[in-house]
């Protein structure tokens, strides 16, 4: 089990990556087919955990994550949470859970000396609209450019290069680095060349992002220890049972890949 309270007391860096819209079955199949060799190398046990998201599209899922509610295992008994907002007096919290006395994780980490930085991907992180400022406003600083977004075929490379630059800037202090990978969010049909968004094109998008995600993790962990969390915020339906898209309570949307580990 990860003792997140100790991680944060020690000032260990935290990398939190959300692979936007990535379905669990797509992530698992891509890994088993050898399409994501870098992820196979760095994920604990070389595999994804199957979990259930608390939100069916980007905004509510991330609001839940930043409030302490990460995706849960598909079983009645859950492991202790990594972090949570200070609970009512009657509730007992595991000693390894980081409890923040603040309305959200980012504010809580800042109170412990962390710099919180967002490298956005999809437009919920773009500040292009009032709603697109809600999530970025939670961070000390946020970064977004059009080439970080899913219509750009090389978006993950641009995001990772920027994230590594940010990490270098804050090499001497505790850092919470959040990256929302947009490549797995529609549109991703350009990764298969037919222009249609599908299960296959999302797998191809993940295969594209794999090298850059490996470079991000390797680049960070070469210089210091990190707590790394990778997961999807939600999935996406591509016609199953007649459903398309997200924001719906369908297994293709609710089932997401998850992994958390401490680097060596």
C-alpha positions in Angstrom: 0.0 0.0 0.0 1.1 3.5 -0.7 1.5 5.7 2.3 0.4 9.0 0.7 0.6 10.9 4.0 4.3 10.0 4.3 4.9 10.8 0.6 3.6 14.3 1.1 5.3 14.9 4.5 8.6 14.1 2.8 8.0 16.4 -0.2 8.1 13.6 -2.8 7.1 14.8 -6.2 3.6 13.7 -7.4 2.8 13.1 -11.1 -0.9 12.7 -11.9 -1.7 11.8 -15.5 -5.2 11.4 -16.8 -5.7 9.7 -20.2 -8.8 11.5 -21.3 -11.7 9.2 -22.3 -9.6 6.1 -22.4 -11.6 2.9 -21.9 -10.3 0.1 -19.8 -10.9 -2.5 -22.4 -9.0 -0.5 -25.0 -6.0 0.1 -22.6 -5.9 -3.6 -21.6 -6.1 -4.8 -25.2 -3.5 -2.4 -26.5 -1.1 -3.5 -23.7 -1.7 -7.2 -24.3 -1.1 -6.7 -28.1 2.2 -5.1 -27.4 1.1 -1.7 -28.7 2.2 0.1 -25.4 5.6 -1.3 -24.5 6.6 1.7 -22.5 3.5 1.5 -20.3 4.0 -2.3 -20.0 7.5 -1.6 -18.6 6.5 1.1 -16.0 3.0 0.0 -14.8 3.0 -2.1 -11.6 3.0 -5.7 -12.6 3.0 -4.6 -16.2 -0.8 -4.2 -16.2 -3.7 -1.8 -15.6 -6.2 -2.2 -12.8 -9.8 -2.1 -13.8 -11.6 0.6 -11.8 -14.9 2.6 -11.9 -14.8 6.3 -12.4 -16.8 8.7 -10.2 -17.6 10.9 -13.2 -18.8 10.2 -16.7 -17.2 13.2 -18.4 -14.1 15.4 -17.9 -15.4 18.1 -15.6 -17.1 16.0 -12.8 -14.5 13.3 -13.0 -11.6 15.7 -12.3 -13.6 17.6 -9.7 -14.0 14.3 -7.9 -10.3 13.4 -8.3 -9.2 16.7 -6.9 -11.6 16.3 -4.0 -10.1 13.0 -3.0 -12.3 10.5 -4.9 -10.1 8.5 -7.3 -11.6 5.6 -9.4 -12.6 2.7 -7.3 -12.1 -1.0 -7.6 -15.1 -3.0 -8.9 -15.6 -4.8 -5.5 -17.4 -4.1 -2.2 -14.3 -3.6 -0.1 -12.0 -0.7 -1.1 -8.3 0.0 -0.1 -7.6 3.2 1.9 -7.8 6.3 -0.2 -4.6 8.1 -1.2 -6.0 11.5 -0.1 -9.2 13.1 1.2 -10.6 16.3 2.5 -10.8 16.5 6.3 -13.8 14.4 7.2 -16.4 14.8 10.0 -15.2 14.0 13.5 -17.0 10.6 13.6 -15.1 9.2 10.6 -11.8 7.2 11.0 -9.2 7.7 8.3 -6.4 5.3 7.5 -3.0 6.6 8.8 -1.6 6.3 5.2 -4.2 8.6 3.7 -3.2 12.3 3.2 -5.9 14.4 4.9 -6.0 18.0 3.7 -7.8 20.7 5.6 -8.9 22.5 2.5 -11.8 22.3 0.0 -9.6 20.5 -2.6 -6.4 18.6 -3.0 -4.5 21.4 -4.8 -5.1 23.9 -2.0 -4.2 21.2 0.6 -0.9 20.4 -1.1 0.0 24.1 -1.4 -0.4 24.4 2.3 2.3 21.7 2.6 4.7 23.6 0.4 3.8 22.0 -3.0 3.7 24.0 -6.2 0.7 22.7 -8.2 1.0 22.8 -11.9 -1.5 21.8 -14.6 -0.5 20.9 -18.2 -3.9 20.8 -19.8 -5.1 18.8 -22.8 -8.8 18.9 -23.6 -10.7 22.2 -23.7 -11.9 21.9 -20.1 -8.4 23.1 -19.3 -8.1 25.7 -22.0 -9.7 28.8 -20.4 -11.5 29.4 -23.8 -14.8 29.5 -22.0 -15.8 30.4 -18.4 -16.4 26.6 -17.8 -12.9 26.0 -19.2 -11.4 28.0 -16.3 -12.9 26.0 -13.5 -10.3 23.3 -13.3 -7.2 25.4 -14.2 -8.2 27.9 -11.5 -7.6 25.2 -8.9 -3.8 25.2 -9.6 -1.0 27.6 -8.7 -0.3 27.7 -12.4 -1.8 26.2 -15.6 -0.5 25.8 -19.1 -2.5 25.1 -22.3 -1.9 25.6 -26.0 -3.9 24.5 -29.0 -1.2 22.0 -29.9 -1.8 20.3 -26.5 -5.4 19.4 -27.7 -6.7 16.3 -29.4 -7.1 17.6 -32.9 -3.2 18.0 -33.0 -1.8 14.5 -34.0 1.4 15.1 -32.0 -0.3 16.6 -28.9 1.3 14.2 -26.3 4.8 15.1 -27.4 4.1 18.8 -27.0 2.6 18.2 -23.6 5.4 16.0 -22.3 8.1 18.4 -23.5 6.3 21.2 -21.7 5.8 19.1 -18.5 9.5 18.2 -18.4 10.4 21.8 -18.7 8.1 22.7 -15.8 9.6 19.9 -13.7 13.1 21.2 -14.3 12.0 24.7 -13.2 10.8 23.4 -9.9 13.5 20.8 -9.3 14.3 22.1 -5.9 10.8 22.0 -4.3 7.8 19.7 -3.8 5.8 19.6 -7.1 2.4 18.3 -8.0 2.5 17.9 -11.8 -0.8 17.2 -13.5 -1.0 16.3 -17.2 -4.3 15.7 -19.0 -3.4 13.6 -22.0 -5.8 14.6 -24.8 -4.7 12.2 -27.6 -7.1 9.5 -26.4 -10.1 11.9 -26.5 -12.0 12.4 -29.8 -11.1 13.2 -32.4 -8.6 10.4 -32.8 -9.6 8.9 -36.1 -6.5 10.5 -37.6 -4.4 7.8 -35.9 -5.9 5.1 -38.1 -6.2 7.3 -41.2 -9.9 6.8 -41.8 -11.1 9.8 -39.9 -13.7 7.9 -37.9 -13.4 7.8 -34.1 -13.6 4.2 -33.0 -12.3 1.6 -30.5 -9.4 0.9 -32.9 -8.5 4.6 -33.3 -8.5 5.1 -29.6 -6.1 2.2 -29.3 -3.9 3.7 -32.0 -4.0 7.0 -30.1 -2.8 5.3 -26.9 0.0 3.5 -28.9 1.1 6.9 -30.2 1.1 8.4 -26.7 3.0 5.4 -25.2 6.5 6.5 -26.1 6.0 10.0 -24.8 4.4 8.8 -21.5 7.5 6.6 -21.0 9.7 9.5 -21.7 7.9 11.6 -19.2 8.2 9.0 -16.4 11.8 8.2 -17.2 12.7 11.9 -17.4 11.2 12.7 -14.0 12.3 9.6 -12.1 15.9 9.8 -13.3 16.4 12.8 -10.9 14.1 12.2 -7.9 11.5 9.9 -6.4 7.9 10.4 -7.5 4.4 9.1 -6.6 2.8 8.4 -10.0 -0.9 8.0 -10.6 -2.2 7.3 -14.1 -5.8 6.7 -15.0 -8.6 7.7 -17.3 -11.2 10.1 -16.2 -13.9 8.2 -18.0 -14.4 6.1 -21.1 -16.2 6.6 -24.4 -18.9 4.6 -26.2 -18.5 3.8 -29.9 -21.9 2.4 -30.7 -22.2 -0.3 -28.0 -25.9 -0.9 -27.2 -26.6 2.1 -29.5 -24.7 4.5 -27.3 -22.1 7.0 -28.5 -19.9 9.4 -26.5 -19.6 10.1 -22.8 -21.7 11.6 -20.0 -23.8 8.4 -19.8 -23.9 5.5 -17.3 -22.7 2.8 -19.6 -19.9 0.2 -18.8 -17.8 1.6 -21.7 -17.8 5.0 -20.0 -17.6 3.8 -16.3 -14.8 1.3 -16.6 -11.4 2.9 -16.7 -7.7 1.9 -16.4 -5.9 2.9 -13.2 -2.3 2.5 -11.8 -0.5 4.1 -8.9 3.1 3.5 -7.7 6.2 5.0 -6.1 9.2 5.2 -8.4 12.5 3.7 -7.1 
